[in-house]
Amino acid sequence: MQPKLFIDGAWHDAAERGTIDVINPATERVFASIAAGTAADIDRAVAAAKRAGQGPWARTTGRERAAILRAIAAGIEAEKDRLARLEVEDNGKPLAEAEGDIADTIYCFNLYATYAEELEAKQGEQIAVPDDRFRTTIKYVPVGVAGLIVPWNYPLLMAAWIVAPALAAGCTLVLKPSEYTPITALALARICHDAGVPPGVVNVVTGLGRDAGAPLAAHPDVSKLAFTGSVPTGIAVATAAAKDVKSLSLELGGKSPIVVFDDADLEQVVEWVMFGIFWNQGQVCSATSRLIAQQGIAGPLVERLAAEAQRIKIGDGMGEGVQLGPLVSHQQYDKVLGYMETGKREATLVCGGGRPAGFNAGYFVEPTIFTNVPPSARIWNEEIFGPVLSVADFKTEDEALTLANTTEFGLAAAVMTKDLERAERVADRLEAGVVWINCSQPNFLEPPWGGMKKSGVGRELGTWGLMNFLEPKQITAYRSTDPWGWYLKDTKTG
Ligand code: NAD
């Protein structure tokens, strides 16, 4: 594959001709090279998107865009095995998980095709106003050029979550994938083109965050920024957005609690806690990385979890039956190992805590559990973004909620109990955008997704995700022949 950028319907070298190596995290070998986009490439891509937004794309109907979105879904479906393998090479995740990501990506494009059709039906809808001399209708217009910046943990899926609604809304876009996992975003550019997306509507500029992401966030012709990534980068993007008063949505980090009461079914709790922290190597924004267990169940639960964690099959994501692949990059590996060392000083290590034996290459770490974690510990408060579970116990429901809610994040939370009244009560009091009862991590694309507090701004997915890319516009018409009469009457009597 040539290291090129996709701009205005064609492949281009980066303006400065730089390239970036892409590394397979299981082998630490370079498996691809991408173009290192910079501000000049972003300028070119945004200009193409702006032009395309003023051309025939602006006049497409929701039904026409739905047909294109379905063609993109079909294009991904036709290459799904290859795309899943690329995702494993790029990110390290087990193949079965990558296959799940691609299936969700296809579903996402089809879902937003349906929303594009529904949007057309809503165009010009009348809103009741309390004066029948006026008629108010609502039109939904695309917000303009969208700058989309995504992370590496679900490379294609995180892109789909914002590319699909942007296209459904009729926006044009510039997508900046993570420099660690850019390959499937480039494949998406080609698939979009083949599906009939006009030149300039979808542009993909690869590159480093500071060289390509920052100029995209700061570009004056970008009207909307949708960012998924860490809190510090989110703040930088929000600051850039504020300068031009751009529309903004942020999907940021988390440190999500899973609260387990002593009446919960131990076997089910073990399954969900394991999934909630070790899925995708724990590199999940909504990972339930803080286990808050009621005294009584806490001891036996931690014992069972430790036994299960030590049975997890670690290896190259392409390997048969592998459940835990390598972390995405050397940087992430160093960061997670650093937290494991911090945890050994702050709490009691139950299992894991380092590199698994027998691995000479690859960014592998062990599934790790710490117990007796005090609320002041760094491993309790900071997002590790790796397979590290921190456990604390509680006596009362209020104590559990205080532990759960004392965090700067508010993305997700889970509660496990057989008492459904209590489950509902606790769910209401958990400060999170997503709450799970007796499970962790199920994710559907129809409900809203996003966080409270520092976990983000706005919501993605469902029709909320579509609204992110639309400007609702009211058109109010006066239907009387007596213009001043209305005003004078109301001001005199009012
Ligand atoms: P990151 O913030 O380091 O990078 C995200 C993207 O921003 C990358 O494409 C990067 O190149 C780009 N970037 C970096 N610096 C930039 C700058 N100054 N201006 C503009 N763009 C810049 O995050 P990451 O390490 O790639 O991803 C992990 C983070 O993403 C975690 O915190 C995780 O919780 C979060 N995340 C959140 C959700 C969610 O839905 N809330 C989903 C997935 C991941």
Residues whose N, C-alpha, C, O or C-beta is under 5 A from the ligand:
A	BS01	NAD	I149 V150 P151 W152 K176 P177 S178 E179 G207 L208 G209 R210 G213 A214 A217 T228 G229 S230 V231 T233 A236 E251 L252 G253 G254 C285 S455
